[in-house]
């Protein structure tokens, strides 16, 4: 039997949605300046737009193997360090880790000429080598997040001697799973033609694609939450 929603339940949900929306607009109008990234850091290496950050904790690291966080190109790395009580970076520092993070910077038209090899065997490898040399170690720990996790998987497969431990978070691995709507869409797109036409894949296109996986939940309820 198909799922049916009673009219009174629909009206109730719409009413609740509108009330939350009105309250959300009020909150946004009253909010002041919002800081992003709360943990102090120093920039220890730069290359083109890339910056390698080393975070400064309240105590000296106890783990002798440094950790490099490889974040996604399509999001901002301060998502790992939003607030003191909501910070992956701070949690790692408190646990005695020596934490580095790659900030890829903002892409522009010149980035259309970069290939995967440039990111993996260029930028990422240079950051790993810099950390290895700075600490006098043969291998470091990699924490790959989202798209950065896919990068870390590829890098670790090519340079296993430089990676002591690999940890991935929210990282896609199998792109052929039958219940993955996003992979079904992408398999029918000529990616090479899209890149040749647009140069860089526009952020707005990626955002629109992800939102349309669950339009009501991600376009309405997510932002109200």
N, C-alpha and C positions, 0 to 999 in steps of 0.2 A: 504494500500500500504506500503510495507516495506521501511524503511528508507534507502536512498542511499546517499553516499557522493561522490561528484565529484572528479575526479582524481587531478584537479588543487588544490582543497581544501586540499586533503590529502598531496600533495607535499608541500603546504604552511605550514601545521601544522608540518610536519616532519622537514622542514627547520627551523622553529621557535624553535622547540624542540632542535635541534642540536646547534643552536646559544646560547640558554639559558644554555644548558649543558656545552658548552665551557666556557661561562662566569662564570658559577658556579664553575668549576674546578679552574679557575684563582682566584676567590675570596677565595676558600678554601686554595690555596697555599699561599696567602698573609695574611691570618688571623693570629692573634697572640693568646695568651692564652685567653681562654674564661672562665670567672668565672660563677659558678652556685650557685644560692642562694645569694641574695643581702642584706636581712634584718638580722641584728644581732640577735642572740638567745643564750640561755644557755640550756645545757642538765640538766634536773631536775630529771630524773628517767631513770634507765637502767634495762633491764632484758634480759639475753641471748644476741641476736643480736639487740634487740629493743632499741631505744632511744626515749625518750619523750622530745621534744623541746618546750621551751617557748620563744616566740619572744618578742623582746624589741622594742617598738615604741618610737616615738619622744615625746609623751605625755602620761600621765597616763590614763589607761582605765576608761571609764565612765560607762560601762555596768558591773554591779556587778555579772553577771552570766558568768563564763568563757566559752570559746568555744574550743572544741577539733576537729581538722581536722583529719579525718580518711582517709588516702590515700590508693591507691592500692598497693598490694604486687608486681604487675608485672610492676611497673614503679617507677621512682625516685621522691621523694616528692618535690624536688626543682623546679619541673614543676609549682608549685603554687607560685613560687617566683623567676622568671627568671630574670627580670629586674625591675628597680624602677618604670618604667612606664607600666610594664606588670607583676604585682604582685598581686595575690589574697590576699596574706598575708598582704601586705602593705595597700591595700584598706580596709581590715578589721580593722587593727590597727588604721588607720586614722579615721575610723568610731567609734572608742572608744571601740572596742572589746579587750578582753584579750585572746590572741590566743596561743593555744598549737597545736602541730602536732606530729603524730606518724611516725617515720622513722623505718620501719620494718627491715632495713639492707639487706644484700645480702644473699640469701639462699645457703646452701651447702648440702652435702649428709645427714647430720644429720637431716635436716628438713623433710625428707621423713617420719619421724615417727610422725610428728605433725598432729593433726586432727583439724576440724573446732572448736571443743570444746576448744582446746588449744588457738586458736586465739581469740574466742569470750568471753568465760568465764574465760580465763586465761589472756593473754596479754592485750586485750582491757579493760576488766573489772578492771584489776589492775591499768591501766592508769586512768580510770574514777575515781576509788576510791582514787587514789593519788591526783587528782585535787580537788575532793570534800573535802577531808581532809585538803588540803592546803588552801582552800578558806572558809572552814566552811559552805558549802552549801550542800543541800540534792540532788540537781540535776544540771546538766550542759547542755550546748547546744552542739549538735553534728552536724558537717558538714561532710557528707560522700561523697567522690568523686569516681566515677567509681566503681571499685570492692570494694573500701572502703565504698561506699554508700550501696552496698548489705550487707556488714558486719554490717553497722550501722542500717539498717532496721531490720536485725535479732536480733541484740543486743537490740534495743529499744523494740522489741516485747517481749523479755525475761526479760528485766529489765526496765520497763516503769517508775518506781519510781526514777530512776537515770537520766532520760533524760527529761529536761524541754522543749526543742524545738529540732526537728529533721529537718535538711535541707539536701537534696540530690542533687547532680549535676551529669549529664551524667551517671545515675545509671540504670542498667537493673533491671526490676521488673517482667514483664511478659515474661517468656521464651518460650511461646507457640504461639506467634503472627504469623499469617500465612505468612506475608511478611518478616520474619526475616530469612535470609539465614543462618546466623551463628547458630541459634538454630536448623535449619533443619539438618545441618551437625552434630552437637553435639549429637542430639537425636539418631543417628545411630552409635555412638562410644561407645564401652565398656570402660567407664572411669575408673572403678576399675581395669580392666586388664591393661590399659595404665599406671596407677599409679604404679601398682605392677611390671610392666616391666621396667619403666624408673625411678622410685623413685619419683623425682620431675618432673613435666611437664616442658620440656626444654623451655627456653625463645625463642629460635630460632623457635620452633614449633608454639608457640603462635603468634609470629611475622609473620611467613609465612602464618598462617591461616587468620589473619586479612588483610594482604596485598592482599590475593587472593579473598577477597570480591569484590574488585575493582582493578584488577591488574594494568591497565594502569594508572589510576588516582592516586593510592597509591604508586606504585613503581616508577613512573616517575614524574608526575606533582607535587606530594606532596613534593618531595625532592628538586626539582627545585625551588618551591615556598619558 
